Amino acid sequence: MRRATICLSALCLLSSLLAQQPAPAPLPGFTPASAKTELDLEKRFRAIPDPERMRENMRLLSARPHHVGSAYDKQNAEWILAQYKAWGWDAHIETFDVLFPTPKTRILEMGGFKAKLEEPNVGVDPTSGQKDEQLPTYNAYSPDGDVTAPLVYVNYGVVEDYEQLARYGISVKGAIVLARYGRSWRGVKPKLAALHGAVGCLIYSDPADDGYAEDGVFPEGPMRPEGGVQRGSVLDAPLYAGDPLTPGVGATPNAKRLKREDAQTIPKIPVLPISYADARPLLSALKGPVAPENWRGGLPLTYRIGPTAEKVHLKLEFNWDQKPVRDVIATLRGAEEPDVWVLRANHHDAWVNGAEDPISGQVALLEEARALGQLAQAGWRPKRTIMYMSWDGEEPMLLGSTEWAEQHADELRQHAAVYINSDSNGRDRIRWSRW
């Protein structure tokens, strides 16, 4: 009872002290009338985006494969540019020339087994049959290589996995490693394998992480089917992003470029992603100790560490070409603080058709831009300059965004206030950056 009385007295004292404090000053320029104007503006903005328009834009932008340097990637960039201009934005395309390798030889075999290295057509998805336009399944920026060696399973291929291998007394020196996707950036896997003496690296999607153990596989569910392969870049992202030959500067035609052998972000050993259908015969051939429980995936076999009795042959060759990335940049100049920039971005390139990543995010961004443009054409102007970016070359390692930022670094240091980025339909957290 005494405790309750003390608490009540303290509460009364606190209320009394608060009552003596001056009321907080209103925000500069805030009035009931300005609040109503702001709410009315937000209501008008929310009424503009149209789901059916986004569906049609989704169908258009994802109708064909549109990887870096492809014809449909160029067509999409030009179409996006035309939309920004039609909505009243000051828009243009900035082009950078980047190193972007594509496969010309991919061989993975062991004894009588030869990996298919191809995703099957899916009846419900007519775009899956666009083979002539699709990039094959590969890891961008793997070096060329022709190696024959025993295979060793390294779980996720992260630091603690090599520590576990050492406790088993198993070395990967002179071997090809087989790692499953997950627990790290994919570029870490060949890097650590090379540091431990491996001569090649295979990365597969295990159904325990990305397949039927999680949910139904496509087309019955959202998960990766047995023939599905995760494409992706294996550049050493923690060193630097962007074009591996032009670190720190925009990849313009006259930029000074490194020799490919001097580019630190390119892996040292050949690396190839495979499906769990292609991985299964390799895993079944492993000898040696049974893998620890936390190394076992979802395939119906005994997971062993290896090595294999038979050697695996891995041969990769690439076309090491310069390709254009086309960034679409749209600007709506601010009325009061035009030198303060608010940047909003999503990429438009994809490994294949990219309906989910990135087009589901790109069509949402475009509807935002259409709504802002429509408000501006009706007389509204933003206080600060708003810039919308539709980046190219994100998938191979943030090529378009990095090259643009390197080219405009001094301007960004002076003017950039906020950068808001999205990728696919789920929105990422806001990342604050000091340019």
C-alpha positions in Angstrom: 0.0 0.0 0.0 2.9 2.4 0.9 4.6 1.5 -2.4 1.5 2.3 -4.4 1.2 5.7 -2.5 4.9 6.5 -3.4 4.4 5.6 -7.0 1.2 7.7 -7.2 3.1 10.7 -5.6 6.0 10.3 -8.0 3.6 10.3 -10.9 1.9 13.4 -9.7 5.2 15.1 -9.2 6.3 14.1 -12.8 3.0 15.4 -14.2 3.5 18.7 -12.3 7.0 19.1 -13.7 5.9 18.3 -17.2 3.1 20.8 -16.9 5.7 23.5 -16.1 7.7 22.8 -19.3 7.1 25.0 -22.3 5.3 23.4 -25.2 7.6 22.1 -27.9 8.2 24.5 -30.7 6.2 23.7 -33.8 8.2 22.5 -36.8 9.4 25.3 -39.1 6.6 26.2 -41.5 4.1 23.9 -39.8 0.5 25.2 -39.6 -2.8 23.3 -39.5 -3.3 24.6 -43.1 0.1 23.2 -44.2 -0.7 19.9 -42.5 -3.9 19.6 -44.5 -2.2 20.5 -47.7 0.4 17.7 -47.1 -2.3 15.1 -46.3 -4.3 16.1 -49.4 -1.1 15.7 -51.5 -0.4 12.3 -50.0 -3.9 11.2 -50.8 -3.6 12.4 -54.4 -0.3 10.5 -54.7 -1.7 7.2 -53.3 -4.6 7.4 -55.7 -2.4 7.3 -58.9 -0.5 4.0 -58.9 -2.4 1.4 -61.0 -2.0 -2.4 -60.3 -3.1 -3.2 -63.9 -0.5 -0.9 -65.4 2.2 -2.5 -63.2 1.1 -6.0 -64.5 1.3 -4.8 -68.1 4.7 -3.3 -67.5 5.8 -6.5 -65.8 4.8 -8.5 -68.8 6.6 -6.2 -71.2 9.9 -5.8 -69.3 10.2 -9.6 -68.5 9.0 -10.9 -71.9 12.5 -11.8 -73.0 15.9 -12.4 -71.3 17.6 -9.1 -70.6 21.1 -9.6 -69.2 23.9 -7.0 -69.6 24.6 -6.3 -73.3 21.6 -8.1 -74.7 19.2 -6.6 -77.2 16.2 -6.7 -74.9 18.2 -5.1 -72.1 18.9 -2.1 -74.4 15.2 -2.1 -75.5 14.0 -2.1 -71.9 16.4 0.8 -71.0 15.1 2.9 -73.9 11.5 2.1 -73.1 12.0 3.1 -69.4 13.7 6.4 -70.6 10.6 7.1 -72.8 8.3 6.6 -69.8 10.2 9.0 -67.6 10.2 11.7 -70.3 6.5 11.2 -70.9 5.8 11.8 -67.2 7.7 15.1 -67.3 11.1 14.1 -65.8 14.4 15.3 -67.2 15.8 11.9 -68.2 18.8 10.5 -70.1 20.8 7.2 -70.4 24.4 7.1 -69.2 26.4 4.2 -70.7 29.5 2.6 -69.2 31.7 -0.1 -70.8 32.3 -3.0 -68.4 34.0 -6.4 -68.5 31.2 -9.0 -68.7 32.2 -12.6 -69.5 29.8 -15.1 -71.0 30.3 -18.9 -71.4 31.5 -20.6 -74.5 32.6 -24.0 -72.9 31.2 -25.8 -69.8 32.1 -29.4 -69.2 31.6 -31.3 -65.9 32.1 -35.1 -65.9 33.3 -38.0 -63.9 33.7 -41.5 -65.3 30.5 -42.2 -67.3 28.6 -39.3 -65.8 28.3 -36.0 -67.6 26.4 -33.1 -66.1 23.5 -31.7 -68.1 24.3 -28.1 -67.0 20.9 -27.0 -68.5 17.6 -26.1 -66.9 14.6 -28.0 -68.4 11.7 -26.3 -70.0 8.7 -25.8 -67.7 5.3 -26.3 -69.5 3.5 -23.5 -67.6 6.2 -21.0 -68.3 6.7 -20.4 -72.0 9.7 -18.1 -71.3 11.7 -21.1 -70.1 12.0 -22.2 -73.7 13.8 -19.0 -74.9 17.1 -20.9 -74.9 18.7 -19.0 -77.8 18.5 -15.7 -75.8 19.2 -17.1 -72.3 22.6 -17.0 -70.6 23.6 -20.5 -69.8 23.9 -21.5 -66.1 27.3 -20.1 -64.9 29.0 -18.0 -62.3 30.0 -14.7 -63.8 33.8 -13.8 -63.6 34.9 -17.4 -63.0 38.3 -17.7 -64.7 38.9 -20.1 -67.6 40.2 -23.5 -66.4 40.6 -27.1 -67.4 41.2 -29.2 -64.2 40.9 -32.9 -63.4 41.1 -33.8 -59.7 39.4 -35.7 -56.9 36.3 -34.2 -55.4 35.9 -33.1 -51.7 32.6 -32.0 -50.1 33.1 -28.8 -48.0 29.5 -28.2 -46.8 28.9 -24.4 -47.3 32.6 -23.8 -47.9 33.0 -21.2 -45.1 35.8 -20.8 -42.6 34.4 -23.1 -39.9 33.9 -25.9 -42.5 37.6 -25.9 -43.4 38.4 -26.0 -39.7 36.1 -29.1 -39.4 38.0 -30.6 -42.4 41.3 -30.1 -40.6 39.9 -32.0 -37.6 39.1 -34.9 -39.9 42.6 -34.7 -41.4 41.2 -34.0 -44.9 42.9 -31.6 -47.2 41.4 -30.0 -50.4 44.9 -29.2 -51.8 44.9 -30.3 -55.5 41.1 -31.2 -55.3 37.9 -29.8 -56.7 35.6 -28.7 -53.9 31.8 -29.2 -53.9 30.0 -26.5 -51.7 26.4 -25.9 -51.2 24.8 -22.4 -51.6 24.1 -20.5 -48.4 25.7 -19.1 -45.3 28.0 -16.7 -47.2 28.3 -14.6 -50.3 28.9 -17.1 -53.2 32.2 -15.3 -54.1 33.6 -16.4 -50.7 33.4 -20.1 -51.6 35.9 -20.2 -54.5 38.1 -17.6 -52.6 38.5 -19.8 -49.5 38.8 -23.0 -51.7 41.7 -21.4 -53.5 43.4 -20.3 -50.3 43.3 -23.9 -49.1 44.9 -25.2 -52.3 41.8 -26.3 -54.3 42.0 -26.2 -58.1 38.3 -25.9 -58.8 35.0 -25.1 -57.1 31.4 -26.4 -57.7 28.5 -24.8 -56.0 25.1 -26.5 -55.9 21.7 -25.7 -54.5 20.8 -28.4 -51.9 17.0 -29.1 -51.5 17.5 -28.6 -47.7 18.2 -25.0 -48.3 16.5 -24.2 -51.6 14.2 -27.0 -52.6 11.5 -29.5 -51.6 12.6 -29.6 -47.9 11.4 -26.0 -47.6 8.2 -26.1 -49.7 6.8 -27.3 -53.0 9.0 -26.8 -56.0 8.1 -24.8 -59.0 5.6 -24.9 -60.7 3.6 -26.4 -57.7 5.4 -24.2 -55.2 8.0 -21.4 -54.9 11.1 -23.5 -54.3 13.9 -24.4 -56.8 13.2 -27.7 -58.7 15.9 -30.3 -59.1 17.1 -29.0 -62.4 17.2 -25.4 -61.3 20.5 -23.5 -61.0 21.3 -20.3 -59.2 23.3 -18.1 -61.5 25.3 -15.3 -60.0 28.6 -13.3 -59.8 31.6 -14.6 -57.9 33.6 -11.4 -57.9 35.2 -10.7 -54.5 32.6 -8.2 -53.4 34.3 -7.2 -50.1 37.3 -5.8 -52.0 35.3 -3.6 -54.3 32.1 -3.7 -56.4 31.6 -2.7 -60.0 33.7 -3.3 -63.1 36.8 -5.4 -62.0 39.0 -3.5 -64.4 38.2 0.1 -63.3 38.3 0.2 -59.5 37.5 3.7 -58.2 36.7 5.3 -61.5 33.8 5.2 -63.9 34.2 2.7 -66.7 34.1 5.3 -69.5 35.7 4.6 -72.9 38.8 6.5 -72.0 39.1 5.1 -68.5 42.5 3.4 -67.5 41.8 -0.3 -67.2 43.7 -3.0 -65.4 44.9 -6.1 -67.2 42.5 -8.9 -66.4 45.2 -11.0 -64.6 45.7 -8.0 -62.3 42.1 -7.6 -61.3 42.0 -8.6 -57.6 38.2 -9.3 -57.5 38.3 -12.1 -60.2 38.6 -15.6 -58.5 41.8 -17.6 -58.9 40.2 -21.0 -59.7 37.3 -22.0 -62.1 33.9 -22.1 -60.4 30.6 -23.4 -61.7 27.0 -23.6 -60.2 25.1 -26.8 -60.7 21.6 -28.1 -59.9 21.0 -30.7 -57.2 20.1 -33.1 -60.0 23.7 -32.8 -61.3 25.1 -32.7 -57.8 23.5 -35.9 -56.7 25.8 -38.4 -58.7 28.8 -36.5 -57.5 27.7 -36.6 -53.8 26.9 -40.3 -54.2 30.5 -41.0 -55.4 32.1 -39.5 -52.4 34.1 -41.8 -50.1 35.7 -41.2 -46.8 34.0 -40.4 -43.5 30.3 -39.7 -43.1 29.7 -36.0 -43.0 28.7 -34.4 -39.6 25.0 -34.0 -39.0 25.0 -30.3 -39.7 26.7 -30.9 -43.1 23.9 -33.2 -44.3 21.5 -31.8 -46.8 18.1 -33.0 -48.1 19.0 -35.5 -50.8 18.2 -39.2 -50.1 21.8 -40.3 -49.8 24.6 -40.7 -47.3 26.5 -37.4 -47.2 30.3 -38.1 -47.1 33.2 -35.8 -47.1 35.4 -37.6 -49.7 37.5 -37.6 -51.6 36.1 -39.5 -54.6 37.9 -42.5 -56.0 37.4 -41.2 -59.5 38.5 -37.8 -60.6 36.2 -35.1 -61.8 36.9 -33.1 -64.9 35.9 -29.5 -65.0 36.5 -27.3 -68.1 35.3 -23.7 -68.5 36.0 -21.1 -71.2 34.5 -17.7 -71.5 34.2 -14.8 -73.9 35.8 -11.9 -72.0 34.0 -9.1 -73.7 33.4 -5.4 -72.9 29.6 -4.8 -72.7 27.6 -1.6 -72.3 25.5 -1.0 -69.2 22.8 1.6 -69.6 21.7 3.5 -66.5 18.5 5.5 -66.9 18.7 8.6 -64.8 15.6 10.8 -64.3 15.6 14.1 -62.4 12.8 16.3 -60.9 14.4 19.5 -59.8 13.6 20.8 -56.3 11.9 24.2 -55.9 13.6 25.3 -52.6 16.7 23.3 -52.1 17.6 22.0 -55.6 21.2 21.3 -54.6 20.0 18.6 -52.1 19.4 15.3 -53.8 17.1 12.5 -52.8 18.0 9.4 -54.8 15.6 6.4 -55.4 16.7 3.3 -57.4 16.0 -0.2 -58.6 17.9 -2.1 -61.3 16.4 -3.3 -64.6 18.8 -6.0 -65.8 18.4 -9.7 -65.0 20.2 -13.0 -65.3 17.3 -14.3 -67.5 13.7 -12.8 -67.6 13.8 -11.4 -64.1 10.1 -11.1 -63.4 10.6 -11.3 -59.6 14.2 -9.9 -59.5 14.2 -7.1 -60.4 11.1 -6.3 -62.5 8.6 -6.6 -59.6 10.6 -3.8 -57.9 11.2 -1.9 -61.1 7.5 -1.6 -62.0 6.7 -0.3 -58.5 9.5 2.3 -58.8 8.1 3.4 -62.2 4.6 3.9 -60.8 6.1 6.0 -58.1 7.8 8.1 -60.7 4.7 8.4 -62.8 2.7 9.6 -59.8 5.3 12.2 -58.9 5.5 13.3 -62.5 1.7 13.6 -62.7 1.6 15.7 -59.5 4.4 17.9 -60.9 2.6 18.5 -64.1 -0.4 19.6 -62.0 1.7 22.3 -60.3 3.4 20.6 -57.4 7.2 20.8 -57.0 9.4 18.9 -54.5 11.3 20.9 -52.1 14.5 19.1 -52.9 15.7 17.5 -56.1 14.5 13.9 -56.6 16.5 11.6 -58.8 15.1 8.2 -60.0 17.7 5.6 -61.2 16.9 2.5 -63.2 20.3 0.8 -62.9 21.7 -1.7 -65.4 24.3 -4.4 -64.6 23.3 -5.0 -61.0 23.4 -8.8 -61.2 27.1 -9.2 -62.2 28.1 -7.1 -59.1 26.5 -3.6 -59.0 28.1 -2.6 -62.2 25.8 0.2 -63.3 25.3 1.8 -59.9 29.0 1.6 -59.0 30.3 3.1 -62.2 27.7 5.9 -62.1 28.6 6.7 -58.5 32.4 6.6 -59.2 31.8 8.9 -62.2 29.7 11.3 -60.1 31.5 10.9 -56.8 32.3 14.6 -56.3 28.7 15.7 -57.0 27.4 13.0 -54.7 29.6 14.2 -51.8 28.3 17.7 -52.3 24.6 17.0 -52.9 23.4 13.5 -51.9 21.2 13.4 -48.8 19.4 10.1 -49.0 19.6 7.0 -51.2 16.6 4.6 -51.2 17.1 1.3 -53.0 14.9 -1.6 -53.7 15.5 -4.8 -55.7 12.4 -7.0 -56.0 8.9 -6.9 -54.6 9.9 -6.9 -51.0 11.4 -3.6 -49.8 14.9 -3.6 -48.3 15.8 -1.6 -45.2 16.9 2.0 -45.7 20.6 2.3 -45.9 22.2 5.6 -45.0 25.4 6.4 -46.8 27.9 9.3 -46.8 29.2 9.7 -50.3 
